[in-house]
């Protein structure tokens, strides 16, 4: 059986999240560099096929709290510092997916599928 259009679009959203998380996890980030890193991530992922938009928010309050007792002025980017929404459109099927921390884990989820 061939996958449905909705299944294919959801798969595409998963590919985008896998690329986003594993490409950028570990990137040095500071409160001063957060905005430029947000834009870089968005622009990189938007290059992928079927990707309509990506919105990345680096949680600077969380970042500042992590750095409060640190000896360095930066830390590594991890899921705990990210809120992400992406929109994929594959042949008229739109998928909205998000990533946010849930119970200490960066959970990626499909929020809606529309044909």
C-alpha positions, 0 to 999 in steps of 0.5 A: 500500500502506498503512503497517504499524502498526510503520511508523506507530509508527516514524514517530511516534517520528521525529516526536518526536525531530525535535521534541525536537531542533530545539525545544530545540537551542540552549537555554541550559543550565548544570549548575545548570539541567540537571535542570529542562531535562530535565523541561521537555523530557520534559513537552513531548514527552510532550504529543504523540500516542502518546507514552507516555514520554520520559526525557532525561538531560543529561550534566552531566559533559560539560557541565562539561567544555565549560564548564571553559575558557569565560568564560560559566557556560552553553552551548547545548544540543546533542546531545553533551550528551543521552541520550534514550529515548522510548516510542511506543505507536500502536494497540498497537505499541510503539516504543522509540527512543534518541538518543546520541552515536555518532562525534561525531553525535547518532544517533537509532535505533529500538531495538525494535518490539513488537506 
